[in-house]
Amino acid sequence: MNFVQPIRSKEKIEEMKAELKRNGTRDYLLFVFGINVGLRISDIIKLKVKDVMDYNGRMRTHIEIKEKKTEKLKRFKLNVSVSEELYQYIKNMDLEDYIFRSRNGKNKPITRNRAYTILNEAGKKCGLEEIGTHTLRKTFGYHHYKQFKDKALLQKIFNHSSPSITDAYIGISQDEIDESYENFSL
């Protein structure tokens, strides 16, 4: 299994957005959604329109899912910018449609492998290595921590058993180690 990294640079995040937008709105939204909610790819690709939009055509303020890996119920709020972009994409879709629909078959979600290919190819074009589906979740975690400096909250969001797991997961520990080497001299 390859070890993937968060995208630490906001400029590289913008490059990824631009590159993915060239492929179409679906791929772009897959990335934007993933880095803004911190879900695993297995939970993202299974989302249907009805999970984010009510029967009156209004976006839900909160999304509730049962996580595939942990089988725990997760409830989270969509931020306004993601909600607005997502609405523009899904407003003419049926409630039973998968949001990140495959181009193969009638109403099937993209596969985890396809999501990996989409992200990895865009990453390479942007000069990023160690990019995969988990990069979305790790990028969310890295930037959430940088903004709020609250490991306990992030640990709770990710359902990690200890802060050290969260540190390693989002790359904070490695960044701190790298910085200490860079600034150390005898």
C-alpha positions in Angstrom: 0.0 0.0 0.0 1.3 3.4 -0.9 1.6 6.1 1.8 -0.1 9.3 0.8 0.3 12.8 2.1 -2.0 15.8 2.7 -1.6 18.6 0.3 0.0 21.2 2.5 0.2 24.1 0.1 -3.0 26.2 -0.6 -1.5 27.1 -4.0 -1.2 23.4 -4.8 -4.8 22.9 -3.7 -5.9 25.6 -6.1 -3.8 24.0 -8.9 -5.5 20.7 -8.2 -8.9 22.4 -8.4 -8.1 24.0 -11.7 -6.7 20.7 -13.2 -9.7 18.7 -12.0 -12.1 21.3 -13.4 -10.6 20.7 -16.8 -11.9 17.1 -16.5 -15.4 18.2 -15.6 -17.4 19.3 -12.6 -17.8 15.8 -11.1 -14.0 15.4 -10.6 -13.6 18.9 -9.3 -16.4 18.5 -6.8 -15.1 15.1 -5.7 -11.9 16.9 -4.7 -13.5 20.0 -3.2 -16.1 18.0 -1.3 -13.4 15.6 0.1 -11.0 18.3 1.3 -13.9 20.1 3.0 -15.6 17.3 4.9 -12.8 14.8 5.7 -14.8 11.7 4.9 -13.2 8.5 3.6 -13.6 8.0 -0.2 -15.7 4.9 0.4 -18.3 7.2 2.1 -18.0 10.0 -0.4 -18.6 7.9 -3.5 -21.8 6.3 -2.0 -23.5 9.6 -1.5 -26.8 10.1 -3.3 -28.5 13.4 -4.0 -31.1 12.6 -1.3 -28.3 12.6 1.3 -27.5 16.3 0.7 -30.8 17.6 -0.7 -34.3 17.3 0.8 -37.5 16.4 -1.2 -38.3 20.1 -1.6 -35.1 20.7 -3.6 -33.3 22.5 -0.7 -29.8 21.6 0.4 -29.6 20.0 3.8 -27.6 21.9 6.4 -26.2 18.7 7.9 -25.4 15.4 6.4 -25.9 12.1 8.2 -24.2 8.9 7.1 -23.2 5.6 8.5 -19.5 5.3 8.0 -18.6 2.2 6.0 -15.4 1.4 7.9 -16.6 2.1 11.5 -20.3 1.6 11.0 -20.8 4.6 13.2 -23.3 7.3 12.5 -21.6 10.5 11.5 -23.3 13.9 11.3 -21.6 17.0 9.9 -22.4 20.4 8.5 -21.6 21.4 5.0 -20.0 24.8 4.7 -21.7 27.3 2.5 -19.3 27.4 -0.4 -19.3 23.6 -0.9 -23.1 23.5 -0.4 -23.6 26.2 -3.1 -21.2 24.5 -5.6 -22.7 21.1 -5.0 -26.3 22.5 -5.4 -25.4 23.9 -8.9 -24.1 20.4 -9.9 -27.0 18.3 -8.5 -30.0 20.6 -8.8 -31.3 18.8 -11.9 -30.5 15.3 -10.7 -33.0 12.8 -9.3 -32.9 12.2 -5.5 -31.8 8.6 -6.1 -28.9 9.6 -8.3 -25.4 9.1 -7.0 -23.6 12.4 -6.8 -20.3 11.1 -8.1 -21.8 8.9 -10.8 -19.8 6.7 -13.1 -20.1 7.3 -16.8 -20.5 3.5 -17.1 -23.8 2.1 -16.3 -27.1 3.8 -15.5 -26.8 5.0 -12.0 -23.6 3.7 -10.4 -21.1 5.5 -8.3 -17.5 5.9 -9.5 -15.3 3.2 -8.0 -12.6 3.7 -5.4 -10.0 2.8 -8.1 -11.5 5.4 -10.5 -11.3 8.1 -7.8 -7.7 7.1 -7.1 -6.9 7.4 -10.9 -8.6 10.8 -11.1 -6.8 12.3 -8.1 -3.4 10.7 -8.8 -3.3 11.8 -12.5 -4.3 15.4 -11.5 -1.7 15.3 -8.8 1.1 14.3 -11.1 0.1 17.1 -13.5 0.4 19.5 -10.6 3.8 18.2 -9.6 2.5 16.3 -6.5 3.7 12.9 -5.4 2.1 10.5 -2.9 -1.4 11.5 -3.9 -4.4 9.1 -3.5 -7.9 8.9 -2.3 -6.9 9.3 1.3 -5.1 12.6 0.4 -8.5 14.3 0.6 -9.1 13.3 4.2 -5.6 14.0 5.2 -5.7 17.4 3.5 -8.9 18.3 5.4 -7.2 17.2 8.7 -4.0 19.1 8.1 -5.6 22.4 7.2 -8.3 22.0 9.9 -5.5 21.6 12.5 -3.5 24.5 11.1 -6.6 26.8 11.3 -8.0 25.7 14.6 -5.0 24.1 16.4 -7.4 21.7 18.2 -6.1 18.2 18.1 -8.8 16.9 20.4 -11.6 18.2 18.1 -9.8 16.7 15.0 -9.3 13.4 16.8 -13.0 13.3 17.5 -13.9 14.2 13.9 -11.7 11.3 12.7 -12.7 8.9 15.5 -9.0 8.3 16.3 -8.2 6.7 19.6 -5.3 9.0 20.5 -3.9 12.4 19.5 -0.6 10.8 18.4 -2.5 8.8 15.7 -4.1 12.1 14.5 -0.7 13.8 14.4 0.9 11.1 12.3 -2.2 10.8 10.1 -2.2 14.5 9.1 1.6 14.8 8.8 2.1 17.2 11.7 4.6 15.1 13.4 6.7 14.6 10.3 6.5 18.4 9.5 7.8 19.1 13.1 10.6 16.5 12.8 11.6 17.9 9.3 11.7 21.5 10.7 13.8 20.4 13.7 16.4 18.9 11.4 16.3 21.9 9.1 16.9 24.3 12.0 19.5 22.1 13.8 23.1 22.6 13.4 26.3 21.9 15.4 
